[in-house]
């Protein structure tokens, strides 16, 4: 019998208490009433949805700051607070949590796109236990059900207050944390090793793709057949209708130089797909490029796109393959020198974009097709080592994450005490 089984047998053999959040604490909103100027050279640390979404335990980005006046009576985050993202484009992405698992060394302020829950009494729940609990499949499902909206979904704090959570005895919580933290620590070590490998890949990529006057330089428009983009659903069609069976690809689906669909991917019906096909005319060999938001994500189409198309802001570049190989262009667009060139052309407010006109005028080096292929062969091998989830470190990290998720959901499922 494991230590956890012994603790459960000793301390809660008949089950554990479940209570709604409204009986355990209160929800509080983030900072409001701030202008754009308040986020320049701020005097206090500011927690955004980016900090929350990717980190079960709160991780603070060093450059997120906001100006706070002494007279402001805004609640700051405390040890044990559970922070939630408040809105998203899909209900499944609403309400992601991050827990303050260490006592803050300085005041931490939360932005208005997030909110937090504060337990009345931390003697009933370990913050490190809450870190795993609120990311478990059962809790994530309950939280996503509290989101409402059409094009954007917002979590209802009133409905979230009705969510019930298990409260096993603290020794049981501590043992579960010990087990699950072992999984996450191993994943973190593997991820750190993979990060080092990716830096090595980036170094060799930039070395191989640095050219001077020894090769000809041309504008992109001289080397391609076309540059198009997808359609905006707000003007032409609706997403996720009952008859929507096809995928609508955004920057989120462009991962590690390929297209990855998930249950979060938006859907479009056949009529909308036909409209998108008429606009972008995607074919094998096209290079996809994210021109808006997170600029510079790329992928090359290796198979005909029969059941998907792209959104506005994702560009489809169709190279003239007698002059420019698709995968050479893909690697080139990710190289430091070329990336710096097109990012310098980005314009806009909060969400910046590189226009198609600017992309057409982008100057790139054009070695011979034979040299392009030689460089592609080398970089593709590096790319496989760093990104292919079927081999090496990426495969091991993927397996460890799945293993963690399995045991997390299993260990955090309790019989309810009558």
NORURPE-V911681 format. One line per field, one symbol per residue. phi: phi as a letter, one per 20 degrees, with the letter a starting at -180 (. if undefined). burial: # if it has 16 or more other ideal C-beta (glycine too) atoms within 10 Angstrom, else .. A space follows every 50 residues. Layout:
phi->???
burial->???
This chain:
phi->.fffffffffdbfepcfdcfgfedrceceefcmdegffddlfdbfcedff fffecgdgddffdecbecefffdefdfcgnfdecfebafcffefmfdbdf ecffebgdddffecbcddffbefdbegfffgeffdffffffffffeecqd ecdcfefffffefdcfcfggffgffffgffffffffffffffffffffff ffffffffdeccffcfdcfgffdcebccbedeffecadelffdeddeded ffeeclmbecebfeffccefffffffffedlfbgnfdebeecmeeofcbd fdbfeecbbdefoeedddffffdbfgfffgfffeffffffffffefcpef debdffffffefecfcffgffgffffgffffffffecffeclggfffgff fffffffgfffedcfeff
burial->...#..##...#...#....#..##.#..##..#...#...#.######. ##..####.#...#####.....#.##..##################### #......####..######.....############..##.######... ..###.#..##.#######..######.###.##..#..#...#..##.. #...#..##.#........#..##..#####.#...#.#....#.##### ####..###.....#####..##.##..##.#..#########.###### #...#..############....############..#...#..#..... ..##.#.##..#.####....#..##..#..##.###.....##.##..# ...#..###.##.#....
